[in-house]
Amino acid sequence: MQLARVLTQVWSSVRRDRPRWLLLDEPVASLDIAHQFTVLRIAREFADQGGGVVVVMHDLNLTALFADKVCVLSNGEVWRTGAVSDVMTDEVMRQVYGIDLSVSTLPATDVPFILPQARMPWRPGPDRRC
C-alpha cells in the first residue's frame, strides 16, 4: 500500500521531464517471490520511463536481475560500484562477504547469479547433521 501511494505521487511527474526518484529500503524483504518480481518490475518500469531508482537490497540474485548498476558496501564503506557484471564477481563477493561464492552467468542474458551452496566444504553429508 505504501509503495502504491509513493508511485501515485511521483509517477506522473516522470513524464513531465521533472526529475523524480524512488528510494526503496528493502522493498521486497517480506514478500513471496511473485510479489518480489512485481515490485521490482514496477521499479524497473519507473526507471525505464526516466525516473531514478535507488534500492537497498541484500538479495544478490534479485539485485543482479533488476539493477543497471550496483554499489556494494562493506563495513559501512563503498567497496565497489559499477555494472552488475563488473561488480558481482567471485573475487568481489569473497572480499566483501569473506566466504567463497560461485558467481555464474546465464548464457542468454549474461546476468550474474550467485550459488552459495556451490562452495560449502562443511556441508553436511549423510552421516553429519547441522
Stockholm file with secondary structure:
# STOCKHOLM 1.0

chainA/1-130         MQLARVLTQVWSSVRRDRPRWLLLDEPVASLDIAHQFTVLRIAREFADQGGGVVVVMHDLNLTALFADKVCVLSNGEVWRTGAVSDVMTDEVMRQVYGIDLSVSTLPATDVPFILPQARMPWRPGPDRRC
#=GR chainA/1-130 SS CHHHHHHHHHHHHHTTTCCCEEEEESTTTTSCHHHHHHHHHHHHHHHHTTCEEEEECCCHHHHHHHCSEEEEEETTEEEEEEEHHHHSSHHHHHHHHSSCCEEEECTTTCCEEEEGGGGCTTCCCTTCCC
#=GC SS_cons         CHHHHHHHHHHHHHTTTCCCEEEEESTTTTSCHHHHHHHHHHHHHHHHTTCEEEEECCCHHHHHHHCSEEEEEETTEEEEEEEHHHHSSHHHHHHHHSSCCEEEECTTTCCEEEEGGGGCTTCCCTTCCC
//
